[in-house]
Amino acid sequence: MNSPIRLVLRITAAVFVAESLFMLGLPLLMPLLNSAGTAPTSGMAILDAALMALATGPMVYFWAVRPWYQGRTQAEATRGQCETALARGQHLAKIGTWRWSIERDELISCSSEFARIHGVGLDEIHDLMHDYDARAAYPGDRDRIAAVFARADAEKTGYEIEYRILWPSGEVRHVLEIGEAVTDAAGRTVEHIGTIQDITDRKRVEDALHDSRSLYDGLIKVAPVSIFVQSSSDGKIIFVNDRGVELLGAAYPDEVIGKSLLDFLHPDHRAQAQERIRRVLAGEPVDQVVEGKVVRIDGMVIDVERSLAACTYNGEPALQCVFYDITERKNGEQAIVTAQEDADLANRTKSEFLANMSHELRTPLNAIIGFSELIGSESFGPLGNPKYLDYAQDIADSGKHLLALINDILDISKVESGGMELVDENVDVADTIRSCQRMMAERARNAELKLTADIDDPANSLLRADPRMLKQILFNLLSNAIKFTPPGGTVTIRAWQNLSSGYVIQVEDSGIGMDLDDIPKALSRFGQIDSAQGRKHQGTGLGLPLTKSLAELHGGSLDLQSEAGVGTTVTVRFPARRLVVQNPVPVEIAAAPLAQAGGANRS
């Protein structure tokens, strides 16, 4: 077949053979040549053999080579996905991997996270590792790192070490490295492989926790309270500070630890303490602080304030108990109570003595007043000398003044000793005010004062009160107002009622008044205001205190408002429960002021 057609076929076959050799390789082609029976040294024979393979070559490619190539490509893609996932996982966990050659003393390979942990990129990590001790290892940790690596080489074992590294920026980072030795067949260490993890955040948390614990321990040590921690399971004390040891009268913590805190509580308070513990463990609210008693080791009983809260100690649920010694405070309170009781007893004794003495004094005073009035009236004939009449009047006036003083002392003594009893009646306040107004009219005229009354709804002014005491309240207030108001001034009595606030009686004057600081003195027993006008009218200082006490006996109150040079207003309030409610009758009553008379100065 030396024709041109055969030549074309040979050229075409040669091209196909070239492609087959590229795709299949010579090992696949040679069996085809041998099967044709052609010597491999003959070029034409090879072309002839290629013609024979023309029909079988594509079948080999599609059934053998192509599946192998596609599988390899898919495996490489899967491997790439796994490497990407591994790198992502290392980054999230902050863990890098590495291999180190012992023979060459250099880094063989590492992950990108290994480089990032050292603060550099993959293109810089090899240079950094060549001078690791000087550039990356923290100076204070270099000797410790070298010792760990040397021991691992010598013992051919794994190792685990925490140390610090330096970033190129100078920042200090904490890492945890875990490695192991790789040996050859002869047992020589040829490589180190391992992981390194960035634990800087964890170390910062640990350091902050350590600082917090140190601060807490310091506070517990210097705290002025006793702190106990007891197990929530068995109630045994598992921690106590120095103050707690001292509080319980122990010498060492071992004398307290292991015992139940309930054993140190007074038996009267154990049931309450057990209930508080139950409620705290159940998450129920309890009183923040309670008082109780503790029995010390030496038997002494002391007073304490106790607080309780749930806590965790060494990872186990527990209870924190805080005790504060209040024994001195309690002793002080008891001393105050005792002193008050003694003072009250002394005051009652004084009041009883004054009451008894007042009774003893009133008898001869009544005789003196009676006989002096008898002499002054010349009932048994003329005295002969007019001066005797003046003397008799002076004796009667002095006796009456002394009797009024004794009556005030007797009344206030009865109030203090609890001997004053109310005799309640339905009292017409309007009539009582008018009666007292008439009684004081002469004194007001002599003092050149205007005395008026302003009673709101006088037809409905019934009050449940002691009539004698009510009259004495009005008399004392009017007497004081007249006494301390200069000529030309005014004294006004006002009265009104309200179903919610009660009945109010008010006496207002335009007198000398007093400073704000003097008001407490005016309301105290035997209190005297030091002023020019006050010194002109020396009294006992019992009028206002007695009036206040009589008002309080009725469940009411007395309020005093005053301004020096302007005047004084005294307000007495009776509670609403003392009102006698009536059907209101509209009646107009003009409370005309009494006529003033003037001329005489007050003496």
VOGU-3710 file (C-alpha; in Angstrom, 3 decimals, decimal comma):
1> mnspirlvlr> 0,000/0,000/0,000  2,317/2,693/-1,269  -0,497/4,717/-2,714  -1,167/8,415/-1,712  -4,249/7,332/0,251  -2,104/5,105/2,467  0,307/8,017/2,985  -2,528/10,274/4,181  -3,757/7,600/6,528  -0,272/7,250/7,979
11> itaavfvaes> 0,059/11,002/8,579  -3,362/11,117/10,272  -2,481/8,143/12,405  0,785/9,800/13,424  -1,123/12,833/14,721  -3,536/10,621/16,650  -0,629/8,585/18,058  0,926/11,782/19,357  -2,277/12,648/21,160  -2,580/9,110/22,529
21> lfmlglpllm> 0,992/9,163/23,811  0,253/12,442/25,598  -2,942/11,151/27,173  -2,159/7,491/27,760  1,583/7,355/28,001  3,954/4,949/26,414  3,109/1,996/28,744  -0,390/1,914/27,279  0,830/2,183/23,668  3,550/-0,455/23,721
31> pllnsagtap> 1,247/-3,454/24,228  -0,660/-2,330/21,170  2,534/-2,244/19,141  3,597/-5,667/20,327  0,179/-7,119/19,554  0,573/-5,956/15,934  3,698/-8,082/15,579  5,734/-5,158/14,284  9,335/-4,502/15,331  9,467/-1,399/17,504
41> tsgmaildaa> 12,492/-0,168/15,617  10,542/0,350/12,423  8,831/3,765/12,100  6,445/2,519/9,514  5,515/-0,370/11,713  4,656/2,065/14,482  2,368/3,936/12,161  0,772/0,703/11,112  0,274/-0,224/14,700  -1,258/3,176/15,328
51> lmalatgpmv> -3,796/2,467/12,674  -4,699/-0,642/14,555  -5,061/1,350/17,795  -7,178/3,937/16,096  -10,350/2,084/16,937  -9,402/1,044/20,515  -7,603/4,231/21,798  -10,722/6,410/22,423  -12,368/3,559/24,293  -9,408/3,355/26,731
61> yfwavrpwyq> -9,482/7,133/27,262  -13,167/7,397/27,997  -13,447/4,251/30,124  -10,198/4,445/32,158  -8,357/7,765/32,045  -11,221/10,220/32,185  -12,891/8,763/35,362  -9,481/8,697/37,084  -8,824/12,339/36,178  -12,298/13,484/37,288
71> grtqaeatrg> -11,966/11,649/40,647  -8,614/13,248/41,256  -10,026/16,708/40,556  -12,960/16,126/42,924  -10,599/14,882/45,673  -8,455/17,975/45,298  -11,553/20,184/45,607  -12,675/18,316/48,742  -9,189/18,643/50,185  -9,284/22,384/49,553
81> qcetalargq> -12,627/22,674/51,335  -11,279/20,732/54,327  -8,180/22,903/54,505  -10,351/26,040/54,406  -12,603/24,683/57,179  -9,563/23,698/59,260  -8,040/27,150/58,880  -11,356/28,715/59,861  -11,649/26,481/62,913  -8,095/27,276/63,989
91> hlakigtwrw> -8,811/30,966/63,685  -11,963/30,720/65,780  -10,218/28,627/68,444  -7,068/30,761/68,185  -5,019/27,594/67,725  -2,174/27,280/65,233  -0,213/24,173/64,144  3,480/23,829/63,335  6,350/21,441/62,481  9,947/22,071/63,520
101> sierdelisc> 13,039/20,329/62,167  15,552/19,364/64,834  18,344/18,673/62,335  18,005/21,978/60,467  16,746/23,869/63,547  14,083/25,666/61,533  10,367/25,815/60,976  9,235/23,270/58,425  5,618/24,359/58,092  2,841/26,109/60,011
111> ssefarihgv> -0,723/27,229/59,674  -1,752/30,803/58,979  -3,168/31,019/62,513  0,290/30,194/63,906  1,641/33,268/62,136  -1,290/35,431/63,244  -0,796/34,401/66,879  2,769/35,754/66,590  1,518/39,020/65,091  2,942/38,493/61,585
121> gldeihdlmh> 1,889/37,046/58,227  2,900/33,726/56,641  5,525/35,525/54,561  7,211/36,820/57,727  6,911/33,915/60,147  10,031/32,036/58,960  12,267/35,065/59,468  10,765/35,588/62,925  11,344/31,959/63,935  15,021/32,111/62,903
131> dydaraaypg> 15,598/34,549/65,762  12,751/33,408/68,040  14,461/33,832/71,403  15,484/37,413/70,754  12,445/38,608/68,833  9,403/36,593/69,954  9,949/34,989/73,365  9,298/37,231/76,346  12,634/37,878/78,126  11,333/36,728/81,495
141> drdriaavfa> 10,171/33,379/80,098  13,109/32,420/77,816  14,999/30,256/80,301  11,844/28,386/81,311  10,938/27,746/77,646  14,445/26,441/76,883  14,345/24,105/79,891  11,008/22,602/78,835  12,220/22,015/75,249  15,477/20,440/76,469
151> radaektgye> 13,662/18,049/78,790  11,294/17,063/75,979  14,279/16,312/73,688  16,064/14,310/76,344  13,076/12,299/77,474  11,455/12,131/74,031  8,099/13,003/75,559  5,426/15,566/74,966  5,223/18,870/76,785  2,749/21,614/77,668
161> ieyrilwpsg> 3,767/25,139/78,665  2,210/28,575/79,103  4,452/31,527/78,361  4,464/35,039/76,980  5,467/36,259/73,535  6,214/39,675/72,097  4,560/40,963/68,955  6,621/43,179/66,635  4,447/46,036/67,900  5,668/45,398/71,461
171> evrhvleige> 2,353/44,006/72,726  2,673/41,115/75,159  0,488/38,068/74,448  -0,038/34,853/76,419  0,095/31,479/74,665  -0,359/27,810/75,511  1,929/25,486/73,551  1,492/21,699/73,378  4,083/19,617/71,481  5,587/16,171/71,092
181> avtdaagrtv> 8,723/14,657/69,615  8,809/12,695/66,340  11,548/10,031/66,204  13,054/8,049/63,357  13,650/4,297/63,163  16,804/4,682/65,224  14,915/6,450/68,016  16,427/9,856/67,321  14,233/12,953/67,590  13,957/14,431/64,131
191> ehigtiqdit> 11,002/16,781/64,500  8,747/18,529/66,959  5,111/18,954/66,065  2,430/20,702/68,047  -0,130/23,422/68,520  -0,046/26,899/69,979  -3,105/28,724/71,314  -3,576/32,432/72,072  -4,883/32,524/75,681  -4,446/36,270/76,259
201> drkrvedalh> -8,139/36,898/76,839  -8,361/33,994/79,270  -5,306/35,217/81,181  -6,795/38,697/81,439  -9,985/37,229/82,879  -7,940/35,093/85,265  -5,874/38,101/86,336  -9,026/40,178/86,866  -10,549/37,317/88,860  -7,362/37,008/90,896
211> dsrslydgli> -7,340/40,749/91,595  -11,017/40,630/92,554  -10,390/37,672/94,846  -7,411/39,424/96,426  -9,517/42,525/96,995  -12,338/40,415/98,447  -9,918/38,564/100,730  -8,455/41,873/101,871  -11,888/43,318/102,594  -12,869/40,229/104,570
221> kvapvsifvq> -9,655/40,459/106,554  -10,084/44,108/107,569  -13,904/44,196/107,710  -15,252/45,223/111,135  -17,825/42,411/110,938  -17,681/38,666/111,500  -18,079/36,663/108,289  -18,919/32,967/108,194  -19,492/30,659/105,229  -21,408/27,496/105,941
231> sssdgkiifv> -22,206/24,609/103,649  -25,766/24,575/102,417  -25,811/20,769/102,527  -24,856/20,044/106,148  -24,729/23,542/107,711  -21,100/23,184/108,781  -18,835/26,235/108,908  -16,268/26,025/106,090  -14,786/29,528/106,361  -14,487/32,183/109,061
241> ndrgvellga> -12,536/35,452/109,130  -10,467/36,699/112,058  -13,335/38,790/113,402  -15,558/35,738/113,439  -12,997/33,764/115,430  -12,779/36,634/117,914  -16,566/37,032/118,108  -17,080/33,406/119,117  -14,296/33,572/121,711  -12,045/31,120/119,865
251> aypdevigks> -8,276/31,282/119,560  -7,926/29,664/116,140  -10,210/29,124/113,119  -9,947/25,347/113,611  -11,990/25,719/116,799  -14,896/26,985/114,699  -14,598/25,337/111,277  -16,543/22,112/111,007  -19,129/23,141/113,570  -22,649/24,366/112,895
261> lldflhpdhr> -23,260/28,070/113,276  -26,644/27,246/114,806  -24,790/25,716/117,770  -23,492/29,174/118,663  -26,892/30,878/118,486  -28,944/31,336/121,629  -31,609/28,609/121,864  -34,329/31,283/121,674  -33,169/32,267/118,172  -32,343/28,907/116,552
271> aqaqerirrv> -35,819/28,208/115,189  -35,939/31,644/113,575  -32,458/31,131/112,082  -33,397/27,726/110,639  -36,473/29,226/108,992  -34,387/32,059/107,499  -31,921/29,502/106,102  -34,751/27,515/104,539  -36,238/30,620/102,940  -32,881/31,835/101,564
281> lagepvdqvv> -32,087/28,435/100,038  -35,582/28,372/98,512  -35,035/31,828/97,004  -37,729/33,403/99,166  -37,339/36,976/100,524  -36,196/37,457/104,124  -35,498/40,455/106,344  -32,113/41,881/105,459  -30,935/42,223/109,042  -32,260/40,672/112,252
291> egkvvridgm> -31,075/40,887/115,831  -30,273/37,957/118,061  -27,943/36,581/120,696  -24,823/34,439/120,356  -23,379/32,145/123,017  -19,583/32,239/122,823  -17,282/29,314/123,504  -16,565/30,736/126,961  -20,308/30,918/127,706  -20,649/34,689/127,397
301> vidverslaa> -23,869/35,847/125,721  -23,548/38,767/123,315  -25,987/40,660/121,097  -25,497/40,616/117,329  -27,102/41,757/114,113  -27,301/38,930/111,561  -27,624/38,953/107,790  -27,759/35,959/105,466  -27,261/35,434/101,728  -26,745/32,533/99,350
311> ctyngepalq> -23,310/32,249/97,734  -20,909/29,815/96,056  -17,757/28,661/97,822  -15,174/26,507/96,022  -17,767/25,756/93,379  -20,346/24,467/95,853  -23,572/26,204/97,007  -23,164/27,790/100,422  -24,498/30,481/102,753  -22,656/33,629/103,779
321> cvfyditerk> -23,531/34,843/107,271  -22,451/38,261/108,540  -22,581/39,008/112,272  -22,068/42,430/113,794  -21,486/42,755/117,533  -23,995/45,244/118,953  -23,482/44,385/122,608  -22,157/47,843/123,498  -25,027/49,508/121,659  -27,553/47,300/123,408
331> ngeqaivtaq> -25,963/48,013/126,785  -26,110/51,724/125,993  -29,767/51,476/124,994  -30,553/49,587/128,169  -28,690/52,198/130,184  -30,772/54,909/128,543  -33,970/53,005/129,265  -32,928/52,491/132,870  -31,982/56,140/133,236  -35,307/57,176/131,723
341> edadlanrtk> -37,180/54,892/134,080  -35,223/56,319/137,017  -35,938/59,853/135,810  -39,628/59,069/135,404  -39,699/57,575/138,889  -37,956/60,632/140,313  -40,331/62,904/138,413  -43,369/61,026/139,706  -41,951/61,151/143,206  -41,429/64,885/142,852
351> seflanmshe> -44,923/65,349/141,474  -46,426/63,313/144,301  -44,428/65,334/146,815  -45,559/68,619/145,285  -49,150/67,434/145,194  -49,013/66,476/148,860  -47,303/69,728/149,804  -49,832/71,710/147,779  -52,652/70,162/149,729  -50,848/70,997/152,983
361> lrtplnaiig> -50,286/74,588/151,872  -53,798/75,246/150,616  -55,386/74,762/154,041  -53,522/77,577/155,855  -53,673/79,759/152,714  -57,449/79,500/152,611  -57,508/80,583/156,249  -55,197/83,524/155,552  -57,266/84,634/152,553  -60,531/84,221/154,454
371> fseligsesf> -59,426/86,140/157,532  -57,801/88,912/155,514  -61,028/89,400/153,540  -62,966/89,353/156,821  -60,695/92,010/158,265  -60,900/94,071/155,084  -64,683/94,041/155,195  -64,619/95,172/158,902  -67,311/92,622/159,656  -66,687/92,920/163,394
381> gplgnpkyld> -66,283/96,670/163,473  -63,883/99,371/162,255  -60,135/98,749/162,434  -59,441/102,261/163,559  -56,604/102,983/161,116  -57,263/103,028/157,347  -53,818/101,532/156,647  -55,019/98,286/158,204  -57,540/97,981/155,390  -54,752/98,301/152,809
391> yaqdiadsgk> -52,654/95,739/154,630  -55,592/93,363/154,793  -56,129/93,727/151,040  -52,417/93,078/150,356  -52,587/89,940/152,469  -55,657/88,717/150,579  -54,103/89,471/147,150  -50,843/87,762/148,033  -52,669/84,772/149,403  -54,762/84,463/146,232
401> hllalindil> -51,637/84,710/144,088  -49,929/82,036/146,151  -53,033/79,861/146,012  -53,136/80,170/142,195  -49,487/79,115/142,062  -50,160/76,127/144,306  -53,173/75,164/142,189  -51,018/75,230/139,038  -48,339/73,116/140,714  -50,973/70,699/141,931
411> diskvesggm> -52,529/70,389/138,484  -49,289/69,883/136,600  -48,132/67,388/139,222  -51,325/65,442/138,745  -50,783/65,422/134,995  -47,202/64,170/135,317  -48,064/61,508/137,850  -51,072/60,339/135,863  -53,468/61,413/138,580  -55,357/63,907/136,449
421> elvdenvdva> -58,537/62,339/135,109  -60,937/63,762/132,592  -64,584/64,234/133,478  -66,063/64,536/130,020  -69,285/66,385/129,387  -70,956/68,034/126,422  -69,535/71,544/126,740  -70,829/74,557/124,825  -67,567/76,112/123,690  -69,225/79,411/122,710
431> dtirscqrmm> -70,717/79,853/126,190  -67,393/78,920/127,829  -65,535/81,479/125,700  -68,039/84,230/126,539  -67,810/83,355/130,252  -64,011/83,622/130,221  -64,271/86,820/128,186  -66,471/88,384/130,876  -64,098/87,183/133,641  -61,100/88,824/131,923
441> aerarnaelk> -62,925/91,971/130,807  -61,919/94,045/133,846  -58,250/93,134/133,453  -58,355/93,982/129,742  -59,921/97,423/130,467  -57,329/98,150/133,146  -54,574/97,211/130,637  -56,161/99,434/127,937  -56,632/96,472/125,595  -59,343/95,507/123,159
451> ltadiddpan> -60,646/91,999/123,920  -62,829/90,428/121,177  -64,284/87,018/120,321  -64,903/85,536/116,867  -66,831/82,250/117,093  -67,767/80,423/113,904  -71,285/78,904/114,065  -71,791/79,359/117,837  -75,066/77,420/117,717  -73,086/74,268/116,838
461> sllradprml> -70,182/74,475/119,246  -70,683/71,427/121,478  -67,492/69,619/122,428  -66,972/66,485/124,493  -64,479/67,742/127,087  -63,780/68,361/130,751  -65,483/71,760/131,383  -63,123/72,779/134,208  -60,030/72,008/132,154  -61,434/73,748/129,079
471> kqilfnllsn> -62,113/76,865/131,111  -58,622/76,687/132,613  -57,090/76,433/129,127  -58,944/79,578/128,021  -58,195/81,432/131,249  -54,440/80,661/131,017  -54,205/81,731/127,369  -56,158/84,971/127,914  -54,217/85,767/131,069  -50,882/85,397/129,247
481> aikftppggt> -52,073/87,439/126,264  -53,271/90,312/128,456  -50,160/90,179/130,609  -47,722/90,539/127,701  -49,598/92,970/125,436  -48,776/96,703/125,795  -51,573/99,301/126,164  -53,499/99,949/122,973  -53,080/96,395/121,757  -55,664/93,740/120,936
491> vtirawqnls> -56,431/90,215/122,156  -58,738/88,074/120,005  -60,313/84,683/120,709  -61,281/82,647/117,656  -63,060/79,296/117,485  -64,158/77,101/114,607  -64,809/73,462/113,875  -64,407/71,004/111,027  -65,717/67,460/110,839  -62,353/66,185/109,635
501> sgyviqveds> -59,872/68,307/111,611  -61,855/68,809/114,836  -62,398/71,901/117,003  -59,885/74,749/117,085  -59,538/77,507/119,680  -57,060/80,271/118,961  -55,913/83,234/121,041  -54,035/85,963/119,170  -52,469/89,101/120,629  -50,468/92,060/119,363
511> gigmdlddip> -48,090/91,870/122,304  -44,341/91,813/122,688  -43,981/88,343/121,155  -40,792/86,358/121,381  -37,943/85,069/119,245  -38,188/81,655/117,589  -35,461/80,296/119,866  -37,468/81,293/122,974  -40,583/79,275/122,064  -39,274/75,941/123,465
521> kalsrfgqid> -38,383/77,727/126,719  -41,864/79,238/126,954  -43,383/75,772/126,623  -41,088/74,228/129,245  -42,044/74,014/132,912  -40,936/77,033/134,912  -39,558/78,596/131,729  -39,097/82,392/131,840  -38,449/84,593/128,794  -35,776/87,174/129,527
531> saqgrkhqgt> -37,220/90,427/128,146  -37,990/93,892/129,475  -41,744/93,325/129,261  -41,433/89,797/130,642  -39,551/90,964/133,723  -42,439/93,308/134,586  -44,733/90,293/134,985  -42,838/87,554/136,778  -44,806/84,333/136,999  -44,288/80,662/137,683
541> glglpltksl> -43,761/79,663/134,055  -46,392/76,946/134,398  -49,270/78,495/132,455  -48,371/77,367/128,905  -46,934/73,948/129,896  -50,066/73,222/131,948  -52,308/74,352/129,083  -50,396/72,106/126,667  -50,725/69,133/129,031  -54,478/69,711/129,480
551> aelhggsldl> -54,944/69,860/125,683  -52,967/66,621/125,237  -55,093/64,932/127,903  -58,011/65,486/125,533  -56,014/63,950/122,664  -55,363/67,402/121,246  -52,341/69,614/120,733  -51,033/73,122/121,355  -49,092/75,124/118,780  -47,346/78,434/119,528
561> qseagvgttv> -46,342/80,917/116,802  -44,669/84,147/117,787  -42,573/87,016/116,440  -40,782/89,520/118,618  -42,436/92,937/118,449  -45,412/91,614/116,448  -47,357/89,304/118,717  -48,189/85,718/119,595  -50,774/83,218/118,376  -51,562/80,096/120,408
571> tvrfparrlv> -53,688/77,427/118,731  -55,317/74,573/120,641  -56,774/71,731/118,575  -59,220/69,094/119,812  -59,617/65,910/117,716  -62,666/65,412/115,529  -63,841/62,483/117,627  -64,659/64,946/120,406  -67,106/66,911/118,279  -70,770/66,602/119,242
581> vqnpvpveia> -72,462/66,757/115,853  -75,741/68,668/115,778  -78,116/69,728/113,068  -76,803/73,113/112,028  -79,159/75,989/112,726  -78,307/79,217/110,899  -78,071/81,840/113,608  -76,167/85,105/113,409  -74,549/86,271/116,629  -72,412/89,365/116,738
591> aaplaqagga> -69,514/88,988/119,131  -69,224/92,625/120,056  -65,957/93,675/121,661  -66,015/94,753/125,238  -65,643/98,442/125,866  -62,135/99,589/126,635  -61,316/101,615/129,649  -57,960/103,172/130,042  -55,803/105,104/132,341  -53,980/102,812/134,747
601> nrs> -50,613/101,287/133,980  -50,065/97,616/134,642  -48,044/96,790/137,680
//
